[in-house]
Amino acid sequence: MTTPNELRLLPWSGPGDKPCYLSTDDPDGYMSRLADNIEAVQLGTARALLKEASETLDHQGTSIDDMRGLVKELTGALRDVYRVATSRGHLRATSDPRESTC
C-alpha cells in the first residue's frame, strides 16, 4: 500500500519506454487492482517461461532460432519481473523505516 502522496511504479511503460506511476492512497481503487492483476500475470508468465527454459536446455535438439526466441521472451519477462520487484521493494522500504534503501 502506498502512503498518501506516494507514487507507485506501475507494471507497464509509457511512451518511449518511460516509467508510469500511480498516485493514490486507495489500494482497492480500480488502477491499483489493475496494476496488481497485471503484476500477477507478469509473474505467472515468468514462472512458465522459466519452466520452458529449463526443459529447453535439457533438450539437445533445440534449434538456435528457438533458443533466440526463448531468450527474447525471457528478456521481456525479466524486465517485467524487475519492474515489479523494484516497485514492491520501494513500497516495502517506504512502509518500514528500519529497512535500508541502499
N, C-alpha and C positions, 0 to 999 in steps of 0.2 A: 504494500500500500504506500502511496506517495503521501508525503506530508503536504500541508497547504503550501501552494506556490512552488511545489517540487515538480520538476519535469520528468516524465517517464520516456525513456528511449523506446520507440515503437519497433516492432519486429519487421518493418519494411522500410524501404528507402524512398526518398522523394526524387524529384528531377535531378539529374546529374549525380545520382547515387548518394545524395546528401541525406544525413540522418533526419528522421521525423520524430517529433516529441509531442507528448500529450500533457497538457496542464489541467489536472483535475484532482480533487480530493475525494472523489466518489469511485471506489473500486468496483462498484456494481453498475456503473454507468455503461452505456452502450459501447463506447470506444474502448473502455477498459476491458470489458468482456470480449470484444472483438480481438483485441491485442492478445489476451490470454488464450483464446481459441487458436489464433494463428500461431502463437508460440508452441502450443501443444502439437499442432500439425507439423510444424517445422522439426520439432524434436522427434516426433514419430517417424518422419521421413529420414532423418539422420540415423535413427536406430535401424530402420530397414536397409538403408544403404550400407551401413557398417556390416550387417549380416551378409548382404550380397557381396561386398568386397572380400570378406573372409572366405566365402565359398569360391569366388572367382580366383583368388590367389591359390587355392588348393587345386584348381583345375589347370592342368598343364596345357590344354588345347585352346586357351583363351587367346583370341587374336589381339594384335596391337590396337586395332581400331576399337575393339570392345573395351580394352583397358583404358584407352584415351577417353572414351565416352563415360566410363565409370569414374575416372579421375575428375572429369568435368562436373559430374553430378555431385561427387564427394566434396569438391571445392565449394560449390554453391551451398551445400548442406553445412559445411564447416563455417562458412561466412554467416549463415543464419544462426547457428548454434552459438557462435562467438558473440553475435549481437544480443541474443537472449541472455547469455552469461554476463555480458557487460551490463545490461540493463538490470538484471536481478542482483548482481554484485553491488552495483551503485545503490540500488534501493535498500539492500540489506545493510550496507555500510552507513547510509544516512539514517537508518532507523535504529542502529545500535552504535552509540558514540564510542564504545570500548574498542570497536574494530578499527584497524588501521586502513587508510585509504591508499596506501602505497602498493 
